[in-house]
Amino acid sequence: MPTALLVVPIFALANAGVDLRGGLLVDSLGSPVTWGVVAGLVLGKLLGIGLATLLAVRLGAGRLPEGVGMGSVFGGAALSGIGFTVSLLIIGLAFGTTSDLGRQATLGVFVAMVLACVLGWAIFKVAARRWGEETADLPMTLEPPVDPEVDHIRGPEDAQLTLVEFVDFECPFCAHATGSWEDLHERFGDDLRYVVRHLPHHPHGPIAARAAEAAANQGMFWPWLDFVFTRQHALERDNLVDYAVELGLDVETFTEDLDSAEVAKRVERDAASAADSGAHATPTFFVEGCRLLGSYDARTLTAMLESSRRGTRTQEIPA
């Protein structure tokens, strides 16, 4: 890392071979070659990279990484004008390093480097202030917070600890991770409430999520979840209707709800919550409203919940 960020740039600058004596600086500042290099590196990189990215996003040919906005893209595009090592190589091949044109072009690279730094800094500042692009990190806080009127909650609604999981019924990791509830409930009892939200991203995920909400309309969300997670290999519509029959649901009502706009909107609400909370894969866990990074096995979840419980008790002692 020090070699790439420090040693190589200093080596390139030291070997650029530009002697500013003899009126070169004055001549270069009045040379179209110098300003052509500046325009190419500063404006060319900014507009070329920035507008091409914007066009690709607008046309649906690609999408920005989560947490990255167009302000950050244009800021990065401006900073790409700093890349002087290849520019110096091309100047040497085109003009030679000792000719007047070569020295004027090299000075243009140095001027562009300074201007690109200033322009990139200014764009990032504007993006942070006007568009809230202060960081490219994904959000860490659950949004919106758990609402007992809307969310599916297992355990006491007023429990001291809250564990939220974003699931996809076709995700094999979810089936294993969700099984940790029994161990966690045995450990924490009524101190813990467990909340499930949908993040369907597998092929059968959307219809399976809607089916779960259709079952929830008949008060059967948790039996449905436990039942269907053991049958992930068969999540076609006919399979889901058969499961409704096996669980004793009103099948006619179930199928109507499965296709209803209200149920679809409920699933979309959870998917929007996932995006706002930085959850982009399943399973993703939130302990006390904070996204869990790394492992999500029962031991890790237990440690995080215990840590939260100790922290809460410590804060309550002075009162």
C-alpha positions as CSV (number, residue, x, y, z in Angstrom):
1,M,0.0,0.0,0.0
2,P,2.7,2.6,0.8
3,T,4.5,1.6,-2.4
4,A,1.4,2.2,-4.6
5,L,0.2,5.4,-2.8
6,L,3.6,7.1,-2.0
7,V,6.7,5.6,-3.5
8,V,5.5,5.2,-7.1
9,P,4.0,8.7,-7.4
10,I,7.1,10.4,-5.9
11,F,9.3,8.3,-8.3
12,A,7.2,9.4,-11.3
13,L,7.3,13.1,-10.3
14,A,11.0,13.0,-9.6
15,N,11.7,11.5,-13.0
16,A,9.3,13.7,-15.0
17,G,12.3,15.8,-16.0
18,V,10.7,19.2,-16.2
19,D,13.0,22.2,-15.8
20,L,10.9,25.3,-15.1
21,R,13.9,27.6,-15.8
22,G,14.4,29.5,-19.0
23,G,10.8,30.9,-19.3
24,L,9.2,27.4,-19.6
25,L,6.5,28.2,-17.1
26,V,5.4,31.4,-18.8
27,D,5.5,29.8,-22.3
28,S,3.6,26.8,-21.0
29,L,0.8,28.8,-19.5
30,G,0.2,30.4,-22.9
31,S,0.5,27.2,-24.8
32,P,-2.6,25.4,-26.2
33,V,-0.9,22.1,-25.6
34,T,-0.7,22.7,-21.9
35,W,-4.3,23.7,-21.6
36,G,-5.4,21.0,-23.9
37,V,-3.8,18.4,-21.5
38,V,-5.5,20.2,-18.6
39,A,-8.9,20.1,-20.3
40,G,-8.6,16.5,-21.2
41,L,-7.6,15.3,-17.8
42,V,-9.8,17.6,-15.7
43,L,-13.0,18.1,-17.8
44,G,-12.6,15.1,-20.0
45,K,-12.3,12.6,-17.2
46,L,-15.1,14.4,-15.2
47,L,-17.6,14.5,-18.1
48,G,-16.6,11.2,-19.7
49,I,-16.8,9.0,-16.6
50,G,-19.6,11.0,-14.9
51,L,-22.0,11.3,-17.9
52,A,-21.4,7.8,-19.1
53,T,-22.2,6.4,-15.7
54,L,-25.3,8.6,-15.4
55,L,-26.5,7.5,-18.9
56,A,-25.9,3.8,-18.1
57,V,-27.9,4.1,-14.8
58,R,-30.8,6.0,-16.5
59,L,-31.0,3.5,-19.4
60,G,-31.0,0.6,-16.9
61,A,-27.7,-0.8,-18.3
62,G,-26.3,-0.9,-14.8
63,R,-26.8,0.4,-11.2
64,L,-24.7,2.1,-8.6
65,P,-23.5,0.2,-5.6
66,E,-25.6,0.6,-2.6
67,G,-24.7,3.7,-0.6
68,V,-23.2,5.4,-3.7
69,G,-24.9,8.4,-5.3
70,M,-24.2,10.4,-8.5
71,G,-22.5,13.1,-6.5
72,S,-19.9,10.5,-5.4
73,V,-19.6,9.3,-9.0
74,F,-18.8,12.8,-10.3
75,G,-16.4,13.4,-7.4
76,G,-14.5,10.2,-8.2
77,A,-14.6,11.1,-11.9
78,A,-12.9,14.4,-11.1
79,L,-10.2,12.8,-9.0
80,S,-9.4,10.4,-11.8
81,G,-7.7,13.4,-13.5
82,I,-4.9,12.9,-11.0
83,G,-3.6,9.8,-12.7
84,F,-0.4,11.3,-14.2
85,T,1.9,8.2,-14.6
86,V,0.3,7.0,-17.8
87,S,-0.1,10.6,-19.0
88,L,3.6,11.1,-18.7
89,L,4.3,7.9,-20.6
90,I,2.1,9.0,-23.4
91,I,3.7,12.4,-23.6
92,G,7.1,10.8,-23.8
93,L,5.9,8.7,-26.7
94,A,4.1,11.5,-28.5
95,F,6.5,14.5,-28.1
96,G,9.6,13.2,-26.4
97,T,10.6,14.3,-22.9
98,T,13.1,16.9,-23.9
99,S,11.1,18.8,-26.6
100,D,9.3,22.1,-25.8
101,L,5.9,20.5,-26.6
102,G,6.8,17.6,-24.3
103,R,7.7,19.9,-21.4
104,Q,4.6,22.0,-21.9
105,A,2.4,18.9,-21.9
106,T,4.1,17.6,-18.8
107,L,3.5,20.9,-17.0
108,G,-0.2,20.6,-18.1
109,V,-0.3,17.2,-16.3
110,F,0.9,18.8,-13.1
111,V,-1.6,21.7,-13.4
112,A,-4.4,19.2,-14.1
113,M,-3.4,17.1,-11.0
114,V,-3.8,20.1,-8.7
115,L,-7.1,21.2,-10.4
116,A,-8.5,17.7,-10.3
117,C,-7.8,17.5,-6.5
118,V,-9.6,20.8,-5.9
119,L,-12.5,20.0,-8.2
120,G,-13.0,16.5,-6.7
121,W,-12.9,17.9,-3.1
122,A,-15.4,20.6,-4.1
123,I,-17.8,18.0,-5.6
124,F,-17.7,15.7,-2.6
125,K,-18.3,18.7,-0.3
126,V,-21.4,19.7,-2.4
127,A,-22.7,16.1,-2.6
128,A,-22.4,15.7,1.2
129,R,-24.1,19.0,2.0
130,R,-26.8,19.1,-0.6
131,W,-27.6,15.4,-1.2
132,G,-26.5,13.9,2.1
133,E,-23.8,11.7,0.4
134,E,-21.5,11.8,3.5
135,T,-20.4,8.2,3.3
136,A,-20.6,5.3,0.9
137,D,-21.1,2.9,3.7
138,L,-24.5,1.1,3.9
139,P,-26.9,2.2,6.6
140,M,-26.5,0.4,10.0
141,T,-29.8,1.3,11.7
142,L,-33.1,-0.4,11.2
143,E,-35.6,1.8,9.4
144,P,-38.4,2.1,10.2
145,P,-38.2,0.8,13.8
146,V,-40.2,-2.2,14.9
147,D,-43.9,-1.4,15.0
148,P,-46.1,-4.0,16.8
149,E,-49.1,-2.9,14.7
150,V,-47.4,-3.9,11.5
151,D,-44.5,-6.2,12.1
152,H,-44.6,-10.0,12.8
153,I,-43.4,-10.4,16.4
154,R,-42.6,-13.7,18.2
155,G,-42.4,-13.2,21.9
156,P,-43.7,-10.3,24.1
157,E,-44.2,-7.1,22.3
158,D,-42.6,-5.1,25.1
159,A,-39.6,-7.4,25.5
160,Q,-36.3,-5.9,26.6
161,L,-34.3,-7.2,23.6
162,T,-35.3,-7.1,19.9
163,L,-33.8,-9.3,17.2
164,V,-34.9,-8.5,13.6
165,E,-34.2,-10.9,10.6
166,F,-34.8,-10.1,6.9
167,V,-35.6,-13.4,5.2
168,D,-36.3,-15.0,1.9
169,F,-38.2,-18.2,2.0
170,E,-36.1,-19.7,-0.8
171,C,-32.8,-18.8,0.9
172,P,-31.2,-21.9,2.4
173,F,-29.2,-19.9,4.9
174,C,-32.4,-18.4,6.3
175,A,-33.8,-21.8,7.0
176,H,-30.8,-22.6,9.2
177,A,-30.4,-19.2,10.8
178,T,-34.1,-18.9,11.6
179,G,-33.9,-22.2,13.5
180,S,-31.7,-20.3,16.1
181,W,-34.9,-18.9,17.6
182,E,-35.5,-22.0,19.7
183,D,-32.0,-21.7,21.2
184,L,-32.3,-18.0,21.7
185,H,-35.7,-18.2,23.3
186,E,-34.5,-20.9,25.7
187,R,-31.6,-18.6,26.7
188,F,-33.5,-15.2,26.9
189,G,-37.1,-16.3,27.5
190,D,-39.5,-13.4,27.6
191,D,-36.7,-10.9,27.5
192,L,-36.5,-11.4,23.7
193,R,-38.8,-10.6,20.9
194,Y,-38.0,-11.9,17.4
195,V,-39.2,-10.0,14.3
196,V,-39.2,-11.1,10.7
197,R,-39.3,-8.9,7.6
198,H,-39.3,-9.9,4.0
199,L,-36.4,-9.4,1.6
200,P,-37.3,-11.6,-1.4
201,H,-34.5,-11.9,-4.0
202,H,-34.6,-15.5,-5.0
203,P,-36.8,-16.6,-8.0
204,H,-39.7,-17.8,-5.8
205,G,-39.0,-15.4,-3.0
206,P,-41.7,-12.8,-4.0
207,I,-44.6,-15.2,-4.2
208,A,-43.5,-17.1,-1.1
209,A,-43.4,-13.8,0.8
210,R,-46.9,-12.9,-0.4
211,A,-48.1,-16.3,0.7
212,A,-46.7,-15.8,4.1
213,E,-48.6,-12.5,4.4
214,A,-51.8,-14.2,3.1
215,A,-51.3,-16.8,5.9
216,A,-50.7,-13.9,8.4
217,N,-54.1,-12.4,7.5
218,Q,-55.5,-15.6,9.0
219,G,-53.3,-15.4,12.1
220,M,-50.9,-18.1,10.9
221,F,-47.7,-16.3,10.0
222,W,-45.5,-18.2,12.4
223,P,-46.9,-21.7,11.8
224,W,-46.5,-20.9,8.1
225,L,-42.9,-19.8,8.4
226,D,-41.9,-22.9,10.4
227,F,-43.8,-25.2,7.9
228,V,-42.6,-23.6,4.7
229,F,-38.9,-23.3,5.7
230,T,-38.8,-27.1,5.7
231,R,-40.2,-27.2,2.1
232,Q,-37.9,-24.8,0.3
233,H,-37.6,-27.1,-2.7
234,A,-41.2,-26.6,-3.7
235,L,-42.4,-23.0,-3.7
236,E,-44.5,-22.9,-6.9
237,R,-48.0,-21.4,-6.6
238,D,-49.7,-24.8,-6.5
239,N,-47.3,-25.9,-3.7
240,L,-48.2,-22.9,-1.6
241,V,-51.9,-23.5,-2.0
242,D,-51.4,-27.2,-1.0
243,Y,-49.5,-25.9,2.1
244,A,-52.5,-23.7,3.0
245,V,-54.7,-26.8,2.8
246,E,-52.4,-28.8,5.1
247,L,-52.3,-26.0,7.6
248,G,-56.1,-25.7,7.6
249,L,-56.3,-22.2,6.2
250,D,-59.4,-20.9,4.3
251,V,-58.0,-21.6,0.8
252,E,-60.3,-19.3,-1.0
253,T,-59.4,-16.4,1.2
254,F,-55.7,-17.4,1.0
255,T,-55.6,-17.3,-2.8
256,E,-57.5,-14.0,-2.9
257,D,-55.0,-12.5,-0.5
258,L,-52.1,-14.0,-2.4
259,D,-53.0,-12.0,-5.4
260,S,-54.1,-8.8,-3.6
261,A,-52.5,-5.4,-4.0
262,E,-52.6,-5.0,-0.2
263,V,-50.5,-8.0,0.4
264,A,-48.0,-7.1,-2.4
265,K,-47.7,-3.6,-0.8
266,R,-47.0,-5.2,2.6
267,V,-44.1,-7.2,1.1
268,E,-42.8,-4.1,-0.7
269,R,-42.9,-2.2,2.6
270,D,-40.4,-4.7,4.0
271,A,-38.2,-4.6,0.9
272,A,-38.0,-0.8,1.1
273,S,-37.1,-1.2,4.8
274,A,-34.3,-3.5,3.9
275,A,-32.9,-0.9,1.4
276,D,-33.2,1.9,3.9
277,S,-31.5,-0.2,6.6
278,G,-28.5,-1.5,4.5
279,A,-29.8,-5.1,4.2
280,H,-29.0,-6.4,0.7
281,A,-28.8,-10.1,1.3
282,T,-30.5,-12.8,3.4
283,P,-30.4,-13.5,6.2
284,T,-29.5,-10.0,7.7
285,F,-29.9,-9.5,11.4
286,F,-30.4,-6.4,13.5
287,V,-29.8,-6.5,17.2
288,E,-31.5,-3.7,19.1
289,G,-31.9,-1.8,15.8
290,C,-28.2,-2.1,14.7
291,R,-27.2,-4.2,11.7
292,L,-25.1,-7.2,12.6
293,L,-21.9,-7.6,10.6
294,G,-20.1,-11.0,10.0
295,S,-21.3,-14.3,11.4
296,Y,-24.9,-14.9,12.4
297,D,-24.8,-18.2,14.2
298,A,-26.6,-18.8,17.4
299,R,-23.5,-18.2,19.5
300,T,-22.8,-14.8,17.8
301,L,-26.4,-13.7,18.2
302,T,-26.4,-14.7,21.8
303,A,-23.2,-12.8,22.5
304,M,-24.6,-9.7,20.8
305,L,-27.9,-9.9,22.7
306,E,-26.2,-10.4,26.0
307,S,-24.0,-7.4,25.3
308,S,-27.0,-5.3,24.6
309,R,-28.8,-6.6,27.7
310,R,-25.8,-5.8,29.9
311,G,-25.5,-2.3,28.4
312,T,-29.1,-1.6,29.0
313,R,-28.9,-2.7,32.6
314,T,-25.7,-0.7,33.2
315,Q,-27.5,2.4,31.9
316,E,-30.5,1.8,34.2
317,I,-28.5,1.5,37.4
318,P,-27.9,5.2,37.9
319,A,-31.6,5.9,37.7
